[in-house]
Amino acid sequence: MVKLNKISGYSEETYRQTFGSKKPIILIGAGSRSVMEYDAESNRPTGKIIAQKIDVYYKGLGVQEVKLPKEFTSSSMKDMSEVELISPEACIVNRNVYVRAKGVQ
């Protein structure tokens, strides 16, 4: 995961500043991973799937998790192929970069 010093909200500008024009390479592995809704009161996941996560590799920067809509499936994608994120945004919190996108093509 890329680490920086800045703190920001999700934005396309932060994504461009962090990754430039580099195209990510999808790392399928066991496929996408489900992200569960979290209940702060009970300190437990609710069991409801709210998103999917995949890993991508940026040459010279390393591996980055990308959060995608819950309907996303990686079954039609070829492992280690160059992809394009649809409407990517990045957020920096405590030197950690978080990325989300509306899809992958």
N, C-alpha and C positions, 0 to 999 in steps of 0.2 A: 504494500500500500504506500502510495506517495505521501510524504509528510512535509508540511509547510508551516510557517509561523502565523499566517494571517487567519482572521476569523471572518466568516461571511455567511450569508444565506445562499440557498440554491440559485444559481444563475448560469446562463449560457456564457457570459463573459468570463466567469471564474473557470469554467470548463476550458475555454479557448486559451486563457492565460496559463493554465496548468498543463494541458496536453498539446496545445498548438494544433497543427494540422495532421498530427500522427493518427493513422488509422489503427484501431485495435485489432488484435487477433483473438478470436473466441477460443476458449479452452473448455470444451464440452465436459470432459471427465465423466462423472455420473449424471450429467444433465443439470438442469436448473434446480435450485433449492427453494423451497417454500419459506416465506416470511410470515410468521404468525402474528396476529394482533396481540398486544400485551395489555393486561389489566393492571394498572398501577396500584389499585386498592389491594388486590389479592397478591400482588407481586408474582403473577403467573401468566403464561400465555393462555389465551381463551380457546385456542384450537381453530379459530377462524383464519383462513389464509387471506392476507391482504396484498401480497406482492410475491414476485419471484426474484431470485438473485442468480447472476451468472458471473463467471470470472473471465476477464479479458486481459491480454498482455499488450503493453505499450513498449515498443522497442526502446531501450535505453532508460525506461522508467520503472518497469516491473509489472507485477500483476495487480489488477484493480477489480474490486467487486462492483457490479452495476445492478442497481435495483430497477426492476421492470414491472409492468402491470401484471396482475395475478393471472391473466389469460395467456401470458407468454408461454411458449413451448419451444424447446431447442431441438426437437426431434428431426426437423428437416435441415438442420445446419450441419456442415461438415467441420469436424474438429480441426483446429489450428488454421482456419481460413480467415482471411482479412474481411472484416465486416464494417458496416457503418451504423452508428447509433442514431436513432431518430430523435431529434430534439433533446440532445444531451445537456445536462446541467450538472454543475459540481457545487459542493458546499465544503467549506473548510472549518473544522472544529478542533481546537486543541492540537493543531499541527497534523490532523488526519484529514484526508480528502475522501468525501463520499460522493458517489456519482449515481445519478438516476437518468433514465431515458424512457421515452414512450414506446420504444420498440427497437428491433435490430433488423437490418436488411443486408 
